[in-house]
Amino acid sequence: MASSFAQFRGTLQALACGCVLALTSCASTPPPTGDINAAQQAVARASDADAEHYAGEELARAQRLLAMAQAALSERREAEAGDLARRAAALADLAHARSREAATLSELEQRQAEITRLRRSLQMEDAR
């Protein structure tokens, strides 16, 4: 009995599926739009926390890295863009944390000065 094309159909389908899977696994990395969006939000958060005043260097570096990430993405260098975006987000988070720390320390100093003023006021009243 002669072999027909119908007998090889299952084998050909399996081979075709294998080729498709191999080609899709070799495809480039998806664009890191999520990383870039996260970096943009982190930079905005730091700016909202007055990081320009308290952590200006970190914020400026984060903004430069974010711009570099966006440029890399537009040039289709997805892996580099993702790395730069994650670094920008980390620096922006650091700037935000330093800004919050400075604001908290400033508030602490104000409250300590108020406590000192109140203690002096109470001591003057006790002396009368």
C-alpha positions in Angstrom: 0.0 0.0 0.0 1.4 3.4 -1.0 1.8 6.2 1.6 -0.4 9.2 1.1 -0.2 12.8 2.2 -3.1 12.2 4.7 -0.9 9.9 6.7 1.7 12.6 7.3 -0.8 15.3 8.2 -0.5 14.9 12.0 3.3 14.9 11.8 3.3 18.0 9.6 0.9 19.8 12.0 3.1 19.0 14.9 6.2 20.2 13.0 4.4 23.4 12.1 3.4 24.0 15.7 7.0 23.4 16.8 8.3 25.9 14.3 5.8 28.5 15.4 6.7 28.1 19.0 10.4 28.3 18.3 9.9 31.5 16.3 7.8 33.1 19.0 10.3 32.3 21.7 13.0 34.0 19.7 10.9 37.2 19.3 12.2 40.3 20.9 11.3 41.4 24.4 8.0 43.3 24.7 8.4 47.1 25.1 8.9 48.1 28.7 6.0 50.6 28.7 5.1 49.5 32.3 8.6 50.2 33.5 8.6 53.6 31.8 5.1 54.5 33.2 6.3 53.5 36.7 9.4 55.7 36.3 7.2 58.6 35.2 5.0 58.2 38.2 8.0 57.9 40.6 9.5 61.1 39.2 6.1 62.9 39.5 5.8 61.7 43.1 9.3 63.0 43.9 8.5 66.3 42.3 5.3 66.6 44.3 7.3 66.0 47.5 9.6 69.0 46.7 12.5 66.8 45.9 14.0 69.6 43.8 14.8 71.3 47.1 15.7 68.4 49.3 17.1 65.8 46.8 17.7 67.8 43.6 20.7 65.7 42.4 18.8 62.4 42.7 15.7 63.9 41.0 17.7 65.4 38.2 19.5 62.1 37.6 16.2 60.2 37.6 14.8 62.6 35.0 17.9 62.2 32.8 17.6 58.4 33.1 13.9 58.5 32.2 14.6 60.6 29.1 17.3 58.2 28.1 14.9 55.3 28.6 12.3 57.0 26.4 14.9 57.6 23.7 16.1 54.0 23.9 12.4 52.8 23.6 11.9 55.0 20.5 15.1 53.4 19.0 13.6 49.9 19.7 16.3 49.0 22.3 13.7 47.5 24.7 16.1 45.8 27.1 18.1 49.0 27.6 15.0 51.1 27.9 13.6 48.8 30.6 16.9 48.9 32.6 17.1 52.7 32.4 13.5 53.1 33.4 13.9 50.8 36.5 17.0 52.8 37.5 15.1 56.1 37.0 12.3 54.8 39.2 14.7 53.7 41.9 16.5 57.1 41.9 13.1 59.0 41.9 12.0 56.8 44.9 15.2 57.7 46.7 14.7 61.4 46.0 11.1 61.1 47.3 12.3 59.4 50.5 15.0 62.0 51.1 12.5 64.7 50.5 10.0 63.2 53.0 12.9 62.7 55.5 13.9 66.4 55.2 10.3 67.6 55.6 9.8 65.3 58.6 13.0 66.5 60.2 12.0 70.1 59.6 8.6 69.5 61.2 10.4 67.8 64.1 12.6 70.8 64.7 9.6 73.2 64.6 7.8 71.1 67.2 10.9 70.9 69.4 11.3 74.6 69.2 7.6 75.0 70.2 8.1 72.7 73.1 11.1 74.6 74.3 9.1 77.9 74.0 6.2 76.4 76.0 8.5 75.1 78.7 10.1 78.5 79.1 6.7 80.1 79.3 5.6 77.6 82.0 8.8 78.3 83.9 8.1 82.0 83.9 4.6 81.5 85.1 5.9 79.3 88.0 8.4 81.9 89.0 5.7 84.5 89.5 
